[in-house]
Amino acid sequence: MASVNAAKTNRAGQSKIGKRQGWGLAAIFAIVTCGGTVVSGCAGLANTANAKPTPQEAVQISPSDMTFPSVAVGQKATQIATLTNTGNEAVTITELASSAIEFATSGLATPMLMRPGQSARFTVVYTGSTSGSTSGTLMAMTSHGGTSSHVKLRGNSAGKSQLSLSATTLNFGNVLVNGTVTQAVTLKNSGQSDVQIAQIAVTGGAYSVSGMTAPVTISAGQSMALQTTFAPKAAGTATGAITVTSNASNATSTVALSGSAVAASYTMSLSPSSLNFGSVTAGSSTTQNVQLANTGNSSVTVTQVAASGAGISVSGLAAPATLAPAQSLVLRVTFAPTTAGATAGSVTVTNNDGVNAVAAVTGSEVQPGLTLTPTSASFGSVVTGNTNSQTVQIRNSGTSSLTVSQATVTGAGFTLSGLAVPLTLTPGQSGNFNVQYAPQSAGSVSGGVSIVSNAPNSPATVALSATGVVASHTISVNPASLSFGSVTDGSSAAQGFTVTNTGNSNVAISGFTTTGTGYSLASGAGAVTLSPNQSTSVSVQFAPSAAGSANGSVNILSDATGSASSVALSGSGVAPTAPHSVALNWGASGSSVAGYNVYRSTVSGSAYAKMNGSMVGGVNYADSSVQSGHTYYYVATAVDGSGNESVYSNEVAAIVP
């Protein structure tokens, strides 16, 4: 009979895990044994309090490291893991536990008994809940109080748009009454989607903003500068705020404003109150002047001149320095950008009363980009003595002017044309140049075009390859001979042949000549240059003047080598034959007749054929359709007025010489 025991909770282990991992585990599991064998259908609980713990390495989860693809907040990503009992004893899995709530499991019901060597697959689910990276640990808990190998979990959530400000407070310090001080604050979209600025509101009567007008869109990773001006009209402390409303995850962003207006007998000011350097190429710098003036009626001592903002510096005045009434001097402000994109800063001049004169400074870093299309050019096989050309496009793919200072080409037979340096291309502008290949000998050759410019990827290159092949000048003739057969003396017959360039280079044909009595060129016999695979047709005439055989040829005069150069001619002249005719006559019929019919055959006594189309009215007929060397047999019949025809007359024979 089975014994029944309740499993105890390992409180020490529970406390330790809860403190370290945030887990609290009290596992109750029943293994029922009947006669020493694990079976189903018996009641009771097995005592696991004194069971031997399963070593951690006996239960393994693979893989040991799982990194999930980035998903949006609230979306899920899954991966498959495998749980394996690698030990030699059965073990019961009571729970799959994760140290981070973003990770969960499915597809594995617990508790589950795993025999030695048994494996089970389950799904690990990552749910994006916050912007940024999430990590955790996954393990399997056993009924013996042990754990499996630990699996490292990593996930990343793609966050919403995020609007960040370069400053949350702007302190204008002491500003003279009726004076103005401007400072800049940068609004940057540090999220992964566009930010729509719906409203920019400012409070505090002495404060105003410029440089941005809502509604406006800031693309992901981009920034914009907002100019804030403090122009007090009366002495005293002035506070205010800028409130930016957007569709970012932080829908409302606020900049606190503070400053003090002081009355004095001097007015220290900077003119202009803001400097915009626009676009400045990376690696270079530009300078603008700002005038520091004392328009009051007493001297003022400048105790500090400072610049803020990446790449912004100021020179021209060593503090401390005294400005007399109505005196002014020039400060040189330099912008040498160090990071791509917009930069906002300021130049601040402070006097011995702690009053600041501030000029806002803005600018953006730009740089040229050089793109060559294509980046490699293959000229294939080119015959020596010929030239192949390909076009390459050069384009400024950057945001500032591109200056090309040098262009070179390497590789035997390669030359460059159409690119005059120095060359300047504005952003987005492009041009073309040509690379030619004129092989100097047979064989493969490689080279390259190198373009040196002020772009970061200088020098940019185009790889070149080609193969030179030896020139061949060959022709073929079709047909190779012309037979005119028998041609009557005094008449003529014409036949033609075709000459084709079967080589890889042009073939120059300077002309054609004929030999043989009676032969002449009828057409197509002039000088011509044939490109590879091109053909030309020639017509030859045979006009014999005497009977007998006549042989000749057409000779092709060209620079082709090792190929056909003539066409054989043959024909026979035959004497013209004299025309023959047979004259027939017969005795008139004793009866009344309407006319007569004449019949002819080449066989005596049969196979007669009527010769006349209509009845012959007289008693004679001439047959001029006979041929020399033949014998013809004739009979005649009489036809009465009713159309009745008599029997054949006697047959007469005519031998045509």
Beta strands, then each sheet from edge to edge (+ up, - down):
strand 1: 33-34
strand 2: 37-38
strand 3: 59-62
strand 4: 65-67
strand 5: 71-72
strand 6: 76-85
strand 7: 91-98
strand 8: 103-106
strand 9: 112-114
strand 10: 119-127
strand 11: 132-142
strand 12: 151-158
strand 13: 163-165
strand 14: 169-176
strand 15: 181-189
strand 16: 195-203
strand 17: 207-210
strand 18: 216-218
strand 19: 223-230
strand 20: 236-246
strand 21: 252-262
strand 22: 268-271
strand 23: 274-281
strand 24: 286-294
strand 25: 300-308
strand 26: 312-315
strand 27: 321-323
strand 28: 328-335
strand 29: 341-351
strand 30: 356-366
strand 31: 370-373
strand 32: 376-383
strand 33: 388-396
strand 34: 402-410
strand 35: 414-417
strand 36: 423-425
strand 37: 430-437
strand 38: 443-453
strand 39: 460-469
strand 40: 475-478
strand 41: 481-488
strand 42: 493-501
strand 43: 507-515
strand 44: 519-523
strand 45: 528-530
strand 46: 535-542
strand 47: 548-558
strand 48: 566-574
strand 49: 582-585
strand 50: 595-601
strand 51: 609-610
strand 52: 620-623
strand 53: 631-639
strand 54: 652-655
sheet 1: 1+ 2-
sheet 2: 3+ 6- 10+ 8-
sheet 3: 4+ 12+ 5+
sheet 4: 4+ 12+ 11- 7+ 9-
sheet 5: 13+ 15- 19+ 17-
sheet 6: 14+ 21+ 20- 16+ 18-
sheet 7: 22+ 24- 28+ 26-
sheet 8: 23+ 30+ 29- 25+ 27-
sheet 9: 31+ 33- 37+ 35-
sheet 10: 32+ 39+ 38- 34+ 36-
sheet 11: 40+ 42- 46+ 44-
sheet 12: 41+ 48+ 47- 43+ 45-
sheet 13: 49+ 52-
sheet 14: 51+ 50- 53+ 54-
end
